[in-house]
Amino acid sequence: MKKINCAVIGMGVGARHADFYDNYKFTKLVKIFEFDKSKWKKIKKKYPQVELVKNENEIFQDQNINLVSLASYDNYHNSQIMKAIKFKKNIFVEKPICLFLKELRKIKQAVEKSKINMSCNFVLRENNQFKKIKEHIKKKRVGKIYFAEGDYNYGRAEKVEKGWRGKIPYYSVTHGGAIHMIDLILWYFNELPTSVISSGNKLVIKNKKFKSNDFTVGILNFKSRKIVKITSNFGCVTPHHHALKIFGDKGTVIHDLRGGMLINSRHMKKKISKFNFKTNNMQKANFIKFFVDDLLNKRNKKLEENFRNIINSMLVSLAIEKSIKYNKKIFINYKKIALNE
Ligand SMILES: NC(=O)c1ccc[n+]([C@@H]2O[C@H](COP(=O)([O-])OP(=O)(O)OC[C@H]3O[C@@H](n4cnc5c(N)ncnc54)[C@H](O)[C@@H]3O)[C@@H](O)[C@H]2O)c1
């Protein structure tokens, strides 16, 4: 089978994309763009056969490249996605795919009009703990779900105080963090929230230039009357972790720093089964692998479904931010990509 020629923009987490393309039998890493020249020596040493370009256009305008990974700062994703579509490249983008509603609408329209496909790195779906929780739900071990909580506990405040997150024109902790928890919930429930009400504050992160909230909480309402609480907690004094609680009429799942538990009794220590599965580094690239395999095998239905999921989770994240901004309940229209009070 012919290999897909790939390029990567941004070599932070993008280095993982580069490693994957460089090693996978169906991909070839041909170009990298990294605007921090202090990283060039290391990149050239690691990938001597790869062209390190001086401008992103050398990637977009290269007709031999079929797939571009966008792992730049959040504020560049939208314009790079639009360029990739213009030059007919498939896109694997880091979350969040964009920062504003009008951008999301344009991305959706442009991808649907084009022949290209797009995926996003929702790595938690490939985390073994979260996969186990999916299995507990699917096998009806928690019964009928009525409430869930998903907490993105960043635990890396210094990255906002000193790094690019605190410097770019607009950074959203919801789009940058909670979106992973939103994605998990949509995956677990196979149902979309109809409305959102949220709140936020900035009481911990010291960087005065950082004007956004460092904590946001959104309450998502579903037609089935399920309720979900999602938080993005960038100032928390904990190690980085993702916490989940799923409450059903037959059982409860709790996952946090200490591992996971499935509880099927209202009595202490009865019917508690613990689970603690590790995820290896290889699995962290699975989302890219699935995308490449789907492209090669022309699994169009899967690619379209994946793209819809990406758009939907971004729209929920935007609804949380809009509800905070206007202090109003926001209703989500997925067909029109609209958020209404
Ligand atoms: N899916 C995940 O779990 C996950 C994890 C970490 C980061 N991310 C996302 O990845 C993106 C990058 O974050 P990071 O943690 O790798 O940051 P980082 O600072 O570690 O690395 C980013 C690198 O990209 C370079 N860069 C940024 N914008 C660029 C541009 N326009 N052109 C060329 N080079 C550019 C920077 O110089 C830097 O070397 C962010 O959007 C972030 O939200 C996703």
The ligand as a Tripos MOL2 file, in Angstrom:
@<TRIPOS>MOLECULE
LIG
   44    48     1     0     0
SMALL
NO_CHARGES

@<TRIPOS>ATOM
      1 N1         -4.6460   16.0150   23.1430 N.am      1 LIG1
      2 C1         -3.9940   16.2630   24.2490 C.2       1 LIG1
      3 O1         -4.1460   15.5560   25.2330 O.2       1 LIG1
      4 C2         -3.0510   17.4380   24.3080 C.ar      1 LIG1
      5 C3         -1.9980   17.4530   25.2220 C.ar      1 LIG1
      6 C4         -1.1530   18.5520   25.2460 C.ar      1 LIG1
      7 C5         -1.3590   19.6130   24.3740 C.ar      1 LIG1
      8 N2         -2.3950   19.5830   23.4980 N.ar      1 LIG1
      9 C6         -2.6180   20.6860   22.5590 C.3       1 LIG1
     10 O2         -1.4980   20.7710   21.6850 O.3       1 LIG1
     11 C7         -1.2370   22.1190   21.3290 C.3       1 LIG1
     12 C8          0.2140   22.4470   21.6730 C.3       1 LIG1
     13 O3          0.3710   22.3150   23.0590 O.3       1 LIG1
     14 P1          1.7460   21.7780   23.6920 P.3       1 LIG1
     15 O4          1.4250   21.3130   25.0480 O.co2     1 LIG1
     16 O5          2.3920   20.8460   22.7520 O.co2     1 LIG1
     17 O6          2.5640   23.1210   23.7680 O.3       1 LIG1
     18 P2          4.1600   23.2290   23.8230 P.3       1 LIG1
     19 O7          4.4700   24.6310   24.1930 O.co2     1 LIG1
     20 O8          4.7310   22.1290   24.6120 O.co2     1 LIG1
     21 O9          4.6140   22.9780   22.3130 O.3       1 LIG1
     22 C9          4.0960   23.6940   21.2400 C.3       1 LIG1
     23 C10         5.1900   23.8260   20.1910 C.3       1 LIG1
     24 O10         4.6210   24.2960   18.9890 O.3       1 LIG1
     25 C11         5.3650   25.4260   18.5060 C.3       1 LIG1
     26 N3          4.3890   26.2650   17.8090 N.ar      1 LIG1
     27 C12         3.3070   26.8590   18.3330 C.ar      1 LIG1
     28 N4          2.5890   27.4830   17.3930 N.ar      1 LIG1
     29 C13         3.2480   27.2760   16.2310 C.ar      1 LIG1
     30 C14         2.9970   27.6820   14.9010 C.ar      1 LIG1
     31 N5          1.9440   28.4320   14.5670 N.pl3     1 LIG1
     32 N6          3.8860   27.3170   13.9520 N.ar      1 LIG1
     33 C15         4.9850   26.5640   14.2740 C.ar      1 LIG1
     34 N7          5.2690   26.1500   15.5110 N.ar      1 LIG1
     35 C16         4.4010   26.4960   16.4930 C.ar      1 LIG1
     36 C17         5.9870   26.0560   19.7220 C.3       1 LIG1
     37 O11         7.1540   26.7790   19.4090 O.3       1 LIG1
     38 C18         6.2660   24.8270   20.5820 C.3       1 LIG1
     39 O12         7.5220   24.2690   20.2890 O.3       1 LIG1
     40 C19        -2.2490   22.9560   22.0980 C.3       1 LIG1
     41 O13        -3.3320   23.2550   21.2460 O.3       1 LIG1
     42 C20        -2.7140   22.0450   23.2180 C.3       1 LIG1
     43 O14        -4.0290   22.3030   23.6360 O.3       1 LIG1
     44 C21        -3.2280   18.5150   23.4500 C.ar      1 LIG1
@<TRIPOS>BOND
     1     1     2 1
     2     2     3 2
     3     2     4 1
     4     4     5 ar
     5     4    44 ar
     6     5     6 ar
     7     6     7 ar
     8     7     8 ar
     9     8     9 1
    10     8    44 ar
    11     9    10 1
    12     9    42 1
    13    10    11 1
    14    11    12 1
    15    11    40 1
    16    12    13 1
    17    13    14 1
    18    14    15 2
    19    14    16 1
    20    14    17 1
    21    17    18 1
    22    18    19 2
    23    18    20 1
    24    18    21 1
    25    21    22 1
    26    22    23 1
    27    23    24 1
    28    23    38 1
    29    24    25 1
    30    25    26 1
    31    25    36 1
    32    26    27 ar
    33    26    35 ar
    34    27    28 ar
    35    28    29 ar
    36    29    30 ar
    37    29    35 ar
    38    30    31 1
    39    30    32 ar
    40    32    33 ar
    41    33    34 ar
    42    34    35 ar
    43    36    37 1
    44    36    38 1
    45    38    39 1
    46    40    41 1
    47    40    42 1
    48    42    43 1
@<TRIPOS>SUBSTRUCTURE
     1 LIG1         1 GROUP 0 **** ****
